[in-house]
Amino acid sequence: MKMISDFLDRYFLPAFRWLALVACIVVALNFVAFWWYWEVQLPSWGAIPSRLETLHARLVLFWAVAALAFGAAFFDLLKVPTKVRRRSVALFSLAAACGIAPYLIRHFLLT
């Protein structure tokens, strides 16, 4: 049983760490592509989005930062041996704050 555990710790966990980080980077790039579409591509085609649509597109960048912070925190947390560090807690807090910020900004600005 020790041999299987060593195998998983040596090969599976690092691969899972990198896979989780790549997945979070892909999600963040998707949010940035959404912002790019509304801020750059539509005006270059002559379509001017409304101020509300522009605001929503800019708030999506908070989610991109949240995805990157979550990926970095998850990458830091999944080490052998697993222990919670201050850096991981700070990154998870940043991810939570950036994930909630668009909802709060919409609530306060649009009500």
N, C-alpha and C positions, 0 to 999 in steps of 0.2 A: 504494500500500500504506500510505503514511503516513496517508492520509485515513481508511481503514478503522480503523486503530489509534487515531486520535484520536476517531473516532466511538464505538468500543468503550470507550475510557477515559472519555469524557465522559458516555455514557448508560447503557451496560450495567453497568459496574462499580459505580456508585452504586446502581443499582436492585438489583443482586445483593447488595450490602452490606446494604441495608435489608430485603430479602427474607430473608436469612439471620438477621438480628436478629429479625425478626418470627417466623420459624419457631422460634427458640430461646425466645422469650417464650411462644409457644403451648405448647411442650413443658413449660415451667416451670409454666404455668397448669394444665396437665393434672395434673402432680404435686401441685399445691396443691389441685386439686379432689378428687384421691384422698384426700389427708389430710383435707380438709373432710368428706368422706363418712364416714370412720371416726371422726373426733373430734367432729363436731357433729351431723350428720344422724342417724346411728344412735342416739346417746343421746337425741335429741329424739323419736325414734319409740318409745323404750322399750327398745331393744335395746342391751345393754351388751357391747361387744367385750371379748375377753380381754386380759390384759396383754401377751401376745406380739403380738397383732394391733395393739394400740395402739402398741407399740414399732415395729413395721414401718411403721405409718402415719407416725409421727414421723420415722423415718429417711428416708422418701421426701422430706422437705423438704430433705435434703442434696442430693438429685438436682435439685431445683428450683433451688437456689443454684448447683449445677454447670452447669446448662443456661444460666442467666443469665450466669454468668461466662464460659462458652464463647462465648456470643453476643456479649458485649462485647469479648472478646479477638479474635474473628474479625472483628468490625466494625472494630476498631482496626487489625488487620493488613491488611485489604483497602483500602488507600489508594493513591493514585497519588502518587509512586512507593512501591512496597511495600518496607518495611523493618521489621525486628523491633525493637521498642522494649522498654524495661524494663517498661513498663506491660502490654504484650501477654504477655510472659513471666510476669509476676506473675499475670495473669488466667488464663492457661493452667494455671499451677501450682495456683491456687485451684480451678479446674474439676476438675483431676485429683484433688486432695486431697478435695474434696467428693464426687466420684464414687466414690472408693474407701472413704471413711469408713463408709458403711453396712455394707459387707461386713466391714470390720475390727471394727466395734462388735458386729455379730452374732456374729462368730467368738469374740471375747473374752468377751462376755456370755453366750452360749448354750452354750459348751463347758465 
